[in-house]
Amino acid sequence: MKKRALMVGMLLFSMGFGSGCAYRYYMGIHGPSIRLHPEVHQGFREDSECLNCHHPDRDPKGPPTTHPNFVGCFKCHNDEV
């Protein structure tokens, strides 16, 4: 019984903290909001616009993302401040 509880706990932990925004979004834990820097992100509405500045392989102007292949940047990074 303890082994099963430990396995479930490890699975939940790895889903929540080891898999980027995908599962964290559903748990309500989002990434930093673009609304913290409105002067830089004004008018951005497409994932491609985000990746122009944050893709790690393109000499990013902003902090490089750890998940450049994810889609739906605004689901996790457009929260109210």
N, CA, C and O atoms as a Maestro MAE file, in Angstrom:
{
 s_m_m2io_version
 :::
 2.0.0
}

f_m_ct {
 s_m_title
 :::
 protein
 m_atom[324] {
  # First column is atom index #
  i_m_mmod_type
  r_m_x_coord
  r_m_y_coord
  r_m_z_coord
  i_m_residue_number
  s_m_chain_name
  s_m_pdb_residue_name
  s_m_pdb_atom_name
  i_m_atomic_number
  :::
  1 25 0.823 -1.200 0.000 1 A "MET " " N  " 7
  2 3 0.000 0.000 0.000 1 A "MET " " CA " 6
  3 2 0.869 1.266 0.000 1 A "MET " " C  " 6
  4 15 0.584 2.227 -0.715 1 A "MET " " O  " 8
  5 25 1.933 1.249 0.816 2 A "LYS " " N  " 7
  6 3 2.809 2.420 0.854 2 A "LYS " " CA " 6
  7 2 3.530 2.617 -0.475 2 A "LYS " " C  " 6
  8 15 3.742 3.744 -0.922 2 A "LYS " " O  " 8
  9 25 3.901 1.503 -1.097 3 A "LYS " " N  " 7
  10 3 4.602 1.591 -2.372 3 A "LYS " " CA " 6
  11 2 3.698 2.201 -3.442 3 A "LYS " " C  " 6
  12 15 4.147 3.008 -4.256 3 A "LYS " " O  " 8
  13 25 2.445 1.818 -3.436 4 A "ARG " " N  " 7
  14 3 1.500 2.359 -4.405 4 A "ARG " " CA " 6
  15 2 1.277 3.862 -4.183 4 A "ARG " " C  " 6
  16 15 1.244 4.635 -5.140 4 A "ARG " " O  " 8
  17 25 1.126 4.263 -2.934 5 A "ALA " " N  " 7
  18 3 0.945 5.678 -2.609 5 A "ALA " " CA " 6
  19 2 2.174 6.486 -3.019 5 A "ALA " " C  " 6
  20 15 2.049 7.607 -3.512 5 A "ALA " " O  " 8
  21 25 3.357 5.915 -2.814 6 A "LEU " " N  " 7
  22 3 4.590 6.585 -3.205 6 A "LEU " " CA " 6
  23 2 4.654 6.744 -4.723 6 A "LEU " " C  " 6
  24 15 5.037 7.804 -5.217 6 A "LEU " " O  " 8
  25 25 4.287 5.715 -5.454 7 A "MET " " N  " 7
  26 3 4.296 5.772 -6.919 7 A "MET " " CA " 6
  27 2 3.306 6.821 -7.441 7 A "MET " " C  " 6
  28 15 3.628 7.580 -8.355 7 A "MET " " O  " 8
  29 25 2.118 6.861 -6.865 8 A "VAL " " N  " 7
  30 3 1.118 7.858 -7.271 8 A "VAL " " CA " 6
  31 2 1.627 9.266 -6.959 8 A "VAL " " C  " 6
  32 15 1.472 10.183 -7.764 8 A "VAL " " O  " 8
  33 25 2.229 9.425 -5.792 9 A "GLY " " N  " 7
  34 3 2.781 10.726 -5.414 9 A "GLY " " CA " 6
  35 2 3.883 11.170 -6.351 9 A "GLY " " C  " 6
  36 15 3.938 12.336 -6.742 9 A "GLY " " O  " 8
  37 25 4.765 10.245 -6.715 10 A "MET " " N  " 7
  38 3 5.848 10.581 -7.641 10 A "MET " " CA " 6
  39 2 5.304 10.918 -9.025 10 A "MET " " C  " 6
  40 15 5.814 11.821 -9.688 10 A "MET " " O  " 8
  41 25 4.287 10.207 -9.461 11 A "LEU " " N  " 7
  42 3 3.673 10.486 -10.754 11 A "LEU " " CA " 6
  43 2 3.052 11.883 -10.780 11 A "LEU " " C  " 6
  44 15 3.256 12.643 -11.728 11 A "LEU " " O  " 8
  45 25 2.301 12.212 -9.745 12 A "LEU " " N  " 7
  46 3 1.676 13.535 -9.677 12 A "LEU " " CA " 6
  47 2 2.714 14.646 -9.616 12 A "LEU " " C  " 6
  48 15 2.564 15.683 -10.262 12 A "LEU " " O  " 8
  49 25 3.763 14.426 -8.840 13 A "PHE " " N  " 7
  50 3 4.829 15.424 -8.742 13 A "PHE " " CA " 6
  51 2 5.500 15.641 -10.095 13 A "PHE " " C  " 6
  52 15 5.715 16.780 -10.508 13 A "PHE " " O  " 8
  53 25 5.830 14.546 -10.787 14 A "SER " " N  " 7
  54 3 6.506 14.686 -12.070 14 A "SER " " CA " 6
  55 2 5.598 15.311 -13.122 14 A "SER " " C  " 6
  56 15 6.074 16.057 -13.977 14 A "SER " " O  " 8
  57 25 4.304 15.021 -13.075 15 A "MET " " N  " 7
  58 3 3.368 15.645 -14.012 15 A "MET " " CA " 6
  59 2 3.265 17.138 -13.754 15 A "MET " " C  " 6
  60 15 3.198 17.931 -14.693 15 A "MET " " O  " 8
  61 25 3.254 17.519 -12.499 16 A "GLY " " N  " 7
  62 3 3.071 18.920 -12.152 16 A "GLY " " CA " 6
  63 2 4.292 19.787 -12.313 16 A "GLY " " C  " 6
  64 15 4.179 20.960 -12.667 16 A "GLY " " O  " 8
  65 25 5.461 19.228 -12.058 17 A "PHE " " N  " 7
  66 3 6.651 20.072 -12.046 17 A "PHE " " CA " 6
  67 2 7.725 19.663 -13.049 17 A "PHE " " C  " 6
  68 15 8.739 20.349 -13.178 17 A "PHE " " O  " 8
  69 25 7.523 18.584 -13.742 18 A "GLY " " N  " 7
  70 3 8.532 18.151 -14.681 18 A "GLY " " CA " 6
  71 2 8.090 18.209 -16.122 18 A "GLY " " C  " 6
  72 15 8.821 17.760 -17.005 18 A "GLY " " O  " 8
  73 25 6.926 18.744 -16.386 19 A "SER " " N  " 7
  74 3 6.420 18.666 -17.757 19 A "SER " " CA " 6
  75 2 6.059 20.026 -18.351 19 A "SER " " C  " 6
  76 15 5.251 20.087 -19.277 19 A "SER " " O  " 8
  77 25 6.619 21.085 -17.858 20 A "GLY " " N  " 7
  78 3 6.344 22.390 -18.448 20 A "GLY " " CA " 6
  79 2 4.940 22.881 -18.134 20 A "GLY " " C  " 6
  80 15 4.346 22.513 -17.121 20 A "GLY " " O  " 8
  81 25 4.429 23.710 -19.013 21 A "CYS " " N  " 7
  82 3 3.146 24.362 -18.777 21 A "CYS " " CA " 6
  83 2 1.933 23.462 -18.978 21 A "CYS " " C  " 6
  84 15 0.863 23.745 -18.439 21 A "CYS " " O  " 8
  85 25 2.078 22.403 -19.731 22 A "ALA " " N  " 7
  86 3 0.907 21.613 -20.116 22 A "ALA " " CA " 6
  87 2 0.043 21.193 -18.934 22 A "ALA " " C  " 6
  88 15 -1.146 21.508 -18.897 22 A "ALA " " O  " 8
  89 25 0.617 20.498 -17.982 23 A "TYR " " N  " 7
  90 3 -0.171 20.068 -16.841 23 A "TYR " " CA " 6
  91 2 -0.349 21.187 -15.817 23 A "TYR " " C  " 6
  92 15 -1.382 21.268 -15.152 23 A "TYR " " O  " 8
  93 25 0.653 22.040 -15.695 24 A "ARG " " N  " 7
  94 3 0.538 23.129 -14.730 24 A "ARG " " CA " 6
  95 2 -0.615 24.053 -15.080 24 A "ARG " " C  " 6
  96 15 -1.262 24.596 -14.185 24 A "ARG " " O  " 8
  97 25 -0.881 24.240 -16.354 25 A "TYR " " N  " 7
  98 3 -1.997 25.083 -16.774 25 A "TYR " " CA " 6
  99 2 -3.316 24.558 -16.197 25 A "TYR " " C  " 6
  100 15 -4.131 25.326 -15.686 25 A "TYR " " O  " 8
  101 25 -3.510 23.261 -16.285 26 A "TYR " " N  " 7
  102 3 -4.747 22.669 -15.792 26 A "TYR " " CA " 6
  103 2 -4.834 22.702 -14.273 26 A "TYR " " C  " 6
  104 15 -5.929 22.647 -13.712 26 A "TYR " " O  " 8
  105 25 -3.700 22.790 -13.609 27 A "MET " " N  " 7
  106 3 -3.696 22.878 -12.146 27 A "MET " " CA " 6
  107 2 -3.751 24.324 -11.667 27 A "MET " " C  " 6
  108 15 -3.825 24.573 -10.464 27 A "MET " " O  " 8
  109 25 -3.716 25.271 -12.587 28 A "GLY " " N  " 7
  110 3 -3.798 26.679 -12.204 28 A "GLY " " CA " 6
  111 2 -2.462 27.314 -11.884 28 A "GLY " " C  " 6
  112 15 -2.421 28.429 -11.362 28 A "GLY " " O  " 8
  113 25 -1.370 26.632 -12.184 29 A "ILE " " N  " 7
  114 3 -0.031 27.181 -11.943 29 A "ILE " " CA " 6
  115 2 0.505 27.641 -13.292 29 A "ILE " " C  " 6
  116 15 0.920 26.812 -14.102 29 A "ILE " " O  " 8
  117 25 0.505 28.919 -13.541 30 A "HIS " " N  " 7
  118 3 0.876 29.450 -14.850 30 A "HIS " " CA " 6
  119 2 2.266 30.045 -14.824 30 A "HIS " " C  " 6
  120 15 2.840 30.289 -13.762 30 A "HIS " " O  " 8
  121 25 2.795 30.273 -16.013 31 A "GLY " " N  " 7
  122 3 4.099 30.905 -16.157 31 A "GLY " " CA " 6
  123 2 3.999 32.405 -15.962 31 A "GLY " " C  " 6
  124 15 2.905 32.926 -15.744 31 A "GLY " " O  " 8
  125 25 5.123 33.112 -16.036 32 A "PRO " " N  " 7
  126 3 5.105 34.569 -15.867 32 A "PRO " " CA " 6
  127 2 4.250 35.227 -16.945 32 A "PRO " " C  " 6
  128 15 4.325 34.865 -18.119 32 A "PRO " " O  " 8
  129 25 3.457 36.173 -16.542 33 A "SER " " N  " 7
  130 3 2.507 36.822 -17.446 33 A "SER " " CA " 6
  131 2 3.187 37.868 -18.317 33 A "SER " " C  " 6
  132 15 4.070 38.595 -17.862 33 A "SER " " O  " 8
  133 25 2.762 37.937 -19.583 34 A "ILE " " N  " 7
  134 3 3.267 38.995 -20.464 34 A "ILE " " CA " 6
  135 2 2.780 40.357 -20.005 34 A "ILE " " C  " 6
  136 15 3.309 41.386 -20.424 34 A "ILE " " O  " 8
  137 25 1.785 40.364 -19.155 35 A "ARG " " N  " 7
  138 3 1.242 41.643 -18.660 35 A "ARG " " CA " 6
  139 2 2.171 42.324 -17.655 35 A "ARG " " C  " 6
  140 15 1.929 43.464 -17.259 35 A "ARG " " O  " 8
  141 25 3.234 41.626 -17.242 36 A "LEU " " N  " 7
  142 3 4.235 42.262 -16.387 36 A "LEU " " CA " 6
  143 2 5.058 43.276 -17.182 36 A "LEU " " C  " 6
  144 15 5.629 44.204 -16.610 36 A "LEU " " O  " 8
  145 25 5.115 43.096 -18.491 37 A "HIS " " N  " 7
  146 3 5.882 43.975 -19.381 37 A "HIS " " CA " 6
  147 2 5.005 44.375 -20.573 37 A "HIS " " C  " 6
  148 15 5.279 43.972 -21.704 37 A "HIS " " O  " 8
  149 25 3.960 45.160 -20.329 38 A "PRO " " N  " 7
  150 3 3.015 45.477 -21.409 38 A "PRO " " CA " 6
  151 2 3.627 46.289 -22.542 38 A "PRO " " C  " 6
  152 15 3.189 46.173 -23.686 38 A "PRO " " O  " 8
  153 25 4.627 47.104 -22.245 39 A "GLU " " N  " 7
  154 3 5.228 47.932 -23.290 39 A "GLU " " CA " 6
  155 2 5.957 47.078 -24.328 39 A "GLU " " C  " 6
  156 15 6.069 47.483 -25.485 39 A "GLU " " O  " 8
  157 25 6.449 45.918 -23.938 40 A "VAL " " N  " 7
  158 3 7.172 45.036 -24.855 40 A "VAL " " CA " 6
  159 2 6.218 44.109 -25.597 40 A "VAL " " C  " 6
  160 15 6.441 43.800 -26.767 40 A "VAL " " O  " 8
  161 25 5.161 43.665 -24.932 41 A "HIS " " N  " 7
  162 3 4.280 42.634 -25.488 41 A "HIS " " CA " 6
  163 2 2.967 43.176 -26.048 41 A "HIS " " C  " 6
  164 15 2.072 42.391 -26.361 41 A "HIS " " O  " 8
  165 25 2.829 44.468 -26.179 42 A "GLN " " N  " 7
  166 3 1.582 45.055 -26.653 42 A "GLN " " CA " 6
  167 2 1.270 44.577 -28.072 42 A "GLN " " C  " 6
  168 15 2.107 44.674 -28.969 42 A "GLN " " O  " 8
  169 25 0.078 44.070 -28.258 43 A "GLY " " N  " 7
  170 3 -0.379 43.634 -29.568 43 A "GLY " " CA " 6
  171 2 -0.012 42.209 -29.944 43 A "GLY " " C  " 6
  172 15 -0.412 41.745 -31.012 43 A "GLY " " O  " 8
  173 25 0.736 41.496 -29.108 44 A "PHE " " N  " 7
  174 3 1.113 40.121 -29.435 44 A "PHE " " CA " 6
  175 2 -0.065 39.200 -29.169 44 A "PHE " " C  " 6
  176 15 -0.663 39.249 -28.094 44 A "PHE " " O  " 8
  177 25 -0.401 38.360 -30.141 45 A "ARG " " N  " 7
  178 3 -1.520 37.428 -29.994 45 A "ARG " " CA " 6
  179 2 -1.253 36.049 -30.596 45 A "ARG " " C  " 6
  180 15 -2.113 35.171 -30.528 45 A "ARG " " O  " 8
  181 25 -0.068 35.848 -31.187 46 A "GLU " " N  " 7
  182 3 0.264 34.584 -31.834 46 A "GLU " " CA " 6
  183 2 1.485 33.945 -31.173 46 A "GLU " " C  " 6
  184 15 2.379 34.646 -30.697 46 A "GLU " " O  " 8
  185 25 1.515 32.615 -31.148 47 A "ASP " " N  " 7
  186 3 2.671 31.902 -30.601 47 A "ASP " " CA " 6
  187 2 3.952 32.269 -31.348 47 A "ASP " " C  " 6
  188 15 5.017 32.383 -30.741 47 A "ASP " " O  " 8
  189 25 3.849 32.450 -32.654 48 A "SER " " N  " 7
  190 3 5.041 32.768 -33.450 48 A "SER " " CA " 6
  191 2 5.661 34.091 -33.007 48 A "SER " " C  " 6
  192 15 6.881 34.251 -33.052 48 A "SER " " O  " 8
  193 25 4.831 35.035 -32.582 49 A "GLU " " N  " 7
  194 3 5.348 36.319 -32.100 49 A "GLU " " CA " 6
  195 2 6.123 36.130 -30.803 49 A "GLU " " C  " 6
  196 15 7.137 36.791 -30.576 49 A "GLU " " O  " 8
  197 25 5.649 35.234 -29.960 50 A "CYS " " N  " 7
  198 3 6.361 34.944 -28.706 50 A "CYS " " CA " 6
  199 2 7.710 34.298 -28.999 50 A "CYS " " C  " 6
  200 15 8.735 34.672 -28.429 50 A "CYS " " O  " 8
  201 25 7.688 33.322 -29.899 51 A "LEU " " N  " 7
  202 3 8.901 32.567 -30.185 51 A "LEU " " CA " 6
  203 2 9.931 33.374 -30.961 51 A "LEU " " C  " 6
  204 15 11.107 33.008 -30.973 51 A "LEU " " O  " 8
  205 25 9.526 34.453 -31.602 52 A "ASN " " N  " 7
  206 3 10.514 35.315 -32.262 52 A "ASN " " CA " 6
  207 2 11.522 35.856 -31.261 52 A "ASN " " C  " 6
  208 15 12.697 36.021 -31.591 52 A "ASN " " O  " 8
  209 25 11.080 36.129 -30.051 53 A "CYS " " N  " 7
  210 3 11.967 36.695 -29.030 53 A "CYS " " CA " 6
  211 2 12.392 35.694 -27.958 53 A "CYS " " C  " 6
  212 15 13.353 35.953 -27.233 53 A "CYS " " O  " 8
  213 25 11.707 34.566 -27.839 54 A "HIS " " N  " 7
  214 3 11.972 33.662 -26.719 54 A "HIS " " CA " 6
  215 2 12.416 32.264 -27.116 54 A "HIS " " C  " 6
  216 15 12.631 31.430 -26.236 54 A "HIS " " O  " 8
  217 25 12.565 31.970 -28.406 55 A "HIS " " N  " 7
  218 3 13.007 30.637 -28.832 55 A "HIS " " CA " 6
  219 2 14.492 30.482 -28.506 55 A "HIS " " C  " 6
  220 15 15.292 31.332 -28.897 55 A "HIS " " O  " 8
  221 25 14.877 29.422 -27.803 56 A "PRO " " N  " 7
  222 3 16.273 29.288 -27.369 56 A "PRO " " CA " 6
  223 2 17.284 29.122 -28.511 56 A "PRO " " C  " 6
  224 15 18.463 29.426 -28.327 56 A "PRO " " O  " 8
  225 25 16.855 28.655 -29.664 57 A "ASP " " N  " 7
  226 3 17.777 28.443 -30.780 57 A "ASP " " CA " 6
  227 2 17.931 29.661 -31.678 57 A "ASP " " C  " 6
  228 15 18.690 29.614 -32.647 57 A "ASP " " O  " 8
  229 25 17.235 30.741 -31.383 58 A "ARG " " N  " 7
  230 3 17.251 31.924 -32.253 58 A "ARG " " CA " 6
  231 2 17.883 33.144 -31.593 58 A "ARG " " C  " 6
  232 15 17.491 34.273 -31.889 58 A "ARG " " O  " 8
  233 25 18.845 32.941 -30.713 59 A "ASP " " N  " 7
  234 3 19.483 34.048 -30.003 59 A "ASP " " CA " 6
  235 2 18.424 34.967 -29.390 59 A "ASP " " C  " 6
  236 15 18.257 36.101 -29.839 59 A "ASP " " O  " 8
  237 25 17.712 34.491 -28.375 60 A "PRO " " N  " 7
  238 3 16.550 35.214 -27.857 60 A "PRO " " CA " 6
  239 2 16.882 36.585 -27.272 60 A "PRO " " C  " 6
  240 15 17.903 36.774 -26.611 60 A "PRO " " O  " 8
  241 25 15.983 37.532 -27.538 61 A "LYS " " N  " 7
  242 3 16.080 38.872 -26.952 61 A "LYS " " CA " 6
  243 2 15.566 38.850 -25.523 61 A "LYS " " C  " 6
  244 15 16.077 39.562 -24.658 61 A "LYS " " O  " 8
  245 25 14.549 38.027 -25.279 62 A "GLY " " N  " 7
  246 3 13.986 37.868 -23.944 62 A "GLY " " CA " 6
  247 2 14.468 36.563 -23.340 62 A "GLY " " C  " 6
  248 15 15.268 35.859 -23.955 62 A "GLY " " O  " 8
  249 25 13.995 36.227 -22.141 63 A "PRO " " N  " 7
  250 3 14.411 34.971 -21.522 63 A "PRO " " CA " 6
  251 2 13.984 33.785 -22.391 63 A "PRO " " C  " 6
  252 15 12.823 33.713 -22.793 63 A "PRO " " O  " 8
  253 25 14.896 32.855 -22.688 64 A "PRO " " N  " 7
  254 3 14.541 31.733 -23.559 64 A "PRO " " CA " 6
  255 2 13.544 30.791 -22.892 64 A "PRO " " C  " 6
  256 15 13.633 30.523 -21.694 64 A "PRO " " O  " 8
  257 25 12.605 30.298 -23.674 65 A "THR " " N  " 7
  258 3 11.619 29.361 -23.159 65 A "THR " " CA " 6
  259 2 12.231 27.971 -23.034 65 A "THR " " C  " 6
  260 15 13.128 27.609 -23.796 65 A "THR " " O  " 8
  261 25 11.754 27.216 -22.094 66 A "THR " " N  " 7
  262 3 12.211 25.832 -21.929 66 A "THR " " CA " 6
  263 2 11.343 24.877 -22.728 66 A "THR " " C  " 6
  264 15 11.618 23.678 -22.764 66 A "THR " " O  " 8
  265 25 10.302 25.386 -23.367 67 A "HIS " " N  " 7
  266 3 9.368 24.534 -24.101 67 A "HIS " " CA " 6
  267 2 8.962 25.178 -25.433 67 A "HIS " " C  " 6
  268 15 7.804 25.556 -25.608 67 A "HIS " " O  " 8
  269 25 9.909 25.305 -26.373 68 A "PRO " " N  " 7
  270 3 9.616 25.987 -27.632 68 A "PRO " " CA " 6
  271 2 8.660 25.233 -28.551 68 A "PRO " " C  " 6
  272 15 8.139 25.821 -29.499 68 A "PRO " " O  " 8
  273 25 8.416 23.958 -28.301 69 A "ASN " " N  " 7
  274 3 7.526 23.183 -29.171 69 A "ASN " " CA " 6
  275 2 6.085 23.162 -28.679 69 A "ASN " " C  " 6
  276 15 5.215 22.610 -29.353 69 A "ASN " " O  " 8
  277 25 5.816 23.747 -27.526 70 A "PHE " " N  " 7
  278 3 4.444 23.822 -27.027 70 A "PHE " " CA " 6
  279 2 3.669 24.849 -27.830 70 A "PHE " " C  " 6
  280 15 4.251 25.785 -28.378 70 A "PHE " " O  " 8
  281 25 2.373 24.680 -27.901 71 A "VAL " " N  " 7
  282 3 1.510 25.673 -28.526 71 A "VAL " " CA " 6
  283 2 0.580 26.237 -27.459 71 A "VAL " " C  " 6
  284 15 0.313 25.588 -26.447 71 A "VAL " " O  " 8
  285 25 0.100 27.427 -27.690 72 A "GLY " " N  " 7
  286 3 -0.813 28.047 -26.730 72 A "GLY " " CA " 6
  287 2 -0.097 28.854 -25.662 72 A "GLY " " C  " 6
  288 15 -0.406 28.730 -24.477 72 A "GLY " " O  " 8
  289 25 0.850 29.674 -26.068 73 A "CYS " " N  " 7
  290 3 1.622 30.488 -25.113 73 A "CYS " " CA " 6
  291 2 0.715 31.314 -24.197 73 A "CYS " " C  " 6
  292 15 0.994 31.473 -23.009 73 A "CYS " " O  " 8
  293 25 -0.364 31.832 -24.766 74 A "PHE " " N  " 7
  294 3 -1.214 32.749 -24.010 74 A "PHE " " CA " 6
  295 2 -2.087 32.052 -22.980 74 A "PHE " " C  " 6
  296 15 -2.652 32.716 -22.111 74 A "PHE " " O  " 8
  297 25 -2.212 30.734 -23.055 75 A "LYS " " N  " 7
  298 3 -2.968 30.011 -22.024 75 A "LYS " " CA " 6
  299 2 -2.261 30.103 -20.681 75 A "LYS " " C  " 6
  300 15 -2.909 30.178 -19.637 75 A "LYS " " O  " 8
  301 25 -0.927 30.098 -20.707 76 A "CYS " " N  " 7
  302 3 -0.160 30.102 -19.468 76 A "CYS " " CA " 6
  303 2 0.498 31.445 -19.154 76 A "CYS " " C  " 6
  304 15 0.864 31.696 -18.006 76 A "CYS " " O  " 8
  305 25 0.650 32.295 -20.138 77 A "HIS " " N  " 7
  306 3 1.457 33.502 -19.941 77 A "HIS " " CA " 6
  307 2 0.668 34.791 -20.180 77 A "HIS " " C  " 6
  308 15 1.262 35.801 -20.556 77 A "HIS " " O  " 8
  309 25 -0.641 34.784 -19.975 78 A "ASN " " N  " 7
  310 3 -1.439 35.995 -20.187 78 A "ASN " " CA " 6
  311 2 -2.376 36.245 -19.013 78 A "ASN " " C  " 6
  312 15 -3.482 36.752 -19.200 78 A "ASN " " O  " 8
  313 25 -1.947 35.896 -17.815 79 A "ASP " " N  " 7
  314 3 -2.765 36.081 -16.630 79 A "ASP " " CA " 6
  315 2 -2.803 37.536 -16.187 79 A "ASP " " C  " 6
  316 15 -1.908 38.321 -16.502 79 A "ASP " " O  " 8
  317 25 -3.843 37.879 -15.457 80 A "GLU " " N  " 7
  318 3 -3.901 39.196 -14.827 80 A "GLU " " CA " 6
  319 2 -2.771 39.316 -13.820 80 A "GLU " " C  " 6
  320 15 -2.417 38.341 -13.157 80 A "GLU " " O  " 8
  321 25 -2.210 40.501 -13.706 81 A "VAL " " N  " 7
  322 3 -1.104 40.716 -12.753 81 A "VAL " " CA " 6
  323 2 -1.671 41.112 -11.418 81 A "VAL " " C  " 6
  324 15 -0.918 41.341 -10.471 81 A "VAL " " O  " 8
  :::
 }
 m_bond[323] {
  # First column is bond index #
  i_m_from
  i_m_to
  i_m_order
  :::
  1 1 2 1
  2 2 3 1
  3 3 4 2
  4 3 5 1
  5 5 6 1
  6 6 7 1
  7 7 8 2
  8 7 9 1
  9 9 10 1
  10 10 11 1
  11 11 12 2
  12 11 13 1
  13 13 14 1
  14 14 15 1
  15 15 16 2
  16 15 17 1
  17 17 18 1
  18 18 19 1
  19 19 20 2
  20 19 21 1
  21 21 22 1
  22 22 23 1
  23 23 24 2
  24 23 25 1
  25 25 26 1
  26 26 27 1
  27 27 28 2
  28 27 29 1
  29 29 30 1
  30 30 31 1
  31 31 32 2
  32 31 33 1
  33 33 34 1
  34 34 35 1
  35 35 36 2
  36 35 37 1
  37 37 38 1
  38 38 39 1
  39 39 40 2
  40 39 41 1
  41 41 42 1
  42 42 43 1
  43 43 44 2
  44 43 45 1
  45 45 46 1
  46 46 47 1
  47 47 48 2
  48 47 49 1
  49 49 50 1
  50 50 51 1
  51 51 52 2
  52 51 53 1
  53 53 54 1
  54 54 55 1
  55 55 56 2
  56 55 57 1
  57 57 58 1
  58 58 59 1
  59 59 60 2
  60 59 61 1
  61 61 62 1
  62 62 63 1
  63 63 64 2
  64 63 65 1
  65 65 66 1
  66 66 67 1
  67 67 68 2
  68 67 69 1
  69 69 70 1
  70 70 71 1
  71 71 72 2
  72 71 73 1
  73 73 74 1
  74 74 75 1
  75 75 76 2
  76 75 77 1
  77 77 78 1
  78 78 79 1
  79 79 80 2
  80 79 81 1
  81 81 82 1
  82 82 83 1
  83 83 84 2
  84 83 85 1
  85 85 86 1
  86 86 87 1
  87 87 88 2
  88 87 89 1
  89 89 90 1
  90 90 91 1
  91 91 92 2
  92 91 93 1
  93 93 94 1
  94 94 95 1
  95 95 96 2
  96 95 97 1
  97 97 98 1
  98 98 99 1
  99 99 100 2
  100 99 101 1
  101 101 102 1
  102 102 103 1
  103 103 104 2
  104 103 105 1
  105 105 106 1
  106 106 107 1
  107 107 108 2
  108 107 109 1
  109 109 110 1
  110 110 111 1
  111 111 112 2
  112 111 113 1
  113 113 114 1
  114 114 115 1
  115 115 116 2
  116 115 117 1
  117 117 118 1
  118 118 119 1
  119 119 120 2
  120 119 121 1
  121 121 122 1
  122 122 123 1
  123 123 124 2
  124 123 125 1
  125 125 126 1
  126 126 127 1
  127 127 128 2
  128 127 129 1
  129 129 130 1
  130 130 131 1
  131 131 132 2
  132 131 133 1
  133 133 134 1
  134 134 135 1
  135 135 136 2
  136 135 137 1
  137 137 138 1
  138 138 139 1
  139 139 140 2
  140 139 141 1
  141 141 142 1
  142 142 143 1
  143 143 144 2
  144 143 145 1
  145 145 146 1
  146 146 147 1
  147 147 148 2
  148 147 149 1
  149 149 150 1
  150 150 151 1
  151 151 152 2
  152 151 153 1
  153 153 154 1
  154 154 155 1
  155 155 156 2
  156 155 157 1
  157 157 158 1
  158 158 159 1
  159 159 160 2
  160 159 161 1
  161 161 162 1
  162 162 163 1
  163 163 164 2
  164 163 165 1
  165 165 166 1
  166 166 167 1
  167 167 168 2
  168 167 169 1
  169 169 170 1
  170 170 171 1
  171 171 172 2
  172 171 173 1
  173 173 174 1
  174 174 175 1
  175 175 176 2
  176 175 177 1
  177 177 178 1
  178 178 179 1
  179 179 180 2
  180 179 181 1
  181 181 182 1
  182 182 183 1
  183 183 184 2
  184 183 185 1
  185 185 186 1
  186 186 187 1
  187 187 188 2
  188 187 189 1
  189 189 190 1
  190 190 191 1
  191 191 192 2
  192 191 193 1
  193 193 194 1
  194 194 195 1
  195 195 196 2
  196 195 197 1
  197 197 198 1
  198 198 199 1
  199 199 200 2
  200 199 201 1
  201 201 202 1
  202 202 203 1
  203 203 204 2
  204 203 205 1
  205 205 206 1
  206 206 207 1
  207 207 208 2
  208 207 209 1
  209 209 210 1
  210 210 211 1
  211 211 212 2
  212 211 213 1
  213 213 214 1
  214 214 215 1
  215 215 216 2
  216 215 217 1
  217 217 218 1
  218 218 219 1
  219 219 220 2
  220 219 221 1
  221 221 222 1
  222 222 223 1
  223 223 224 2
  224 223 225 1
  225 225 226 1
  226 226 227 1
  227 227 228 2
  228 227 229 1
  229 229 230 1
  230 230 231 1
  231 231 232 2
  232 231 233 1
  233 233 234 1
  234 234 235 1
  235 235 236 2
  236 235 237 1
  237 237 238 1
  238 238 239 1
  239 239 240 2
  240 239 241 1
  241 241 242 1
  242 242 243 1
  243 243 244 2
  244 243 245 1
  245 245 246 1
  246 246 247 1
  247 247 248 2
  248 247 249 1
  249 249 250 1
  250 250 251 1
  251 251 252 2
  252 251 253 1
  253 253 254 1
  254 254 255 1
  255 255 256 2
  256 255 257 1
  257 257 258 1
  258 258 259 1
  259 259 260 2
  260 259 261 1
  261 261 262 1
  262 262 263 1
  263 263 264 2
  264 263 265 1
  265 265 266 1
  266 266 267 1
  267 267 268 2
  268 267 269 1
  269 269 270 1
  270 270 271 1
  271 271 272 2
  272 271 273 1
  273 273 274 1
  274 274 275 1
  275 275 276 2
  276 275 277 1
  277 277 278 1
  278 278 279 1
  279 279 280 2
  280 279 281 1
  281 281 282 1
  282 282 283 1
  283 283 284 2
  284 283 285 1
  285 285 286 1
  286 286 287 1
  287 287 288 2
  288 287 289 1
  289 289 290 1
  290 290 291 1
  291 291 292 2
  292 291 293 1
  293 293 294 1
  294 294 295 1
  295 295 296 2
  296 295 297 1
  297 297 298 1
  298 298 299 1
  299 299 300 2
  300 299 301 1
  301 301 302 1
  302 302 303 1
  303 303 304 2
  304 303 305 1
  305 305 306 1
  306 306 307 1
  307 307 308 2
  308 307 309 1
  309 309 310 1
  310 310 311 1
  311 311 312 2
  312 311 313 1
  313 313 314 1
  314 314 315 1
  315 315 316 2
  316 315 317 1
  317 317 318 1
  318 318 319 1
  319 319 320 2
  320 319 321 1
  321 321 322 1
  322 322 323 1
  323 323 324 2
  :::
 }
}
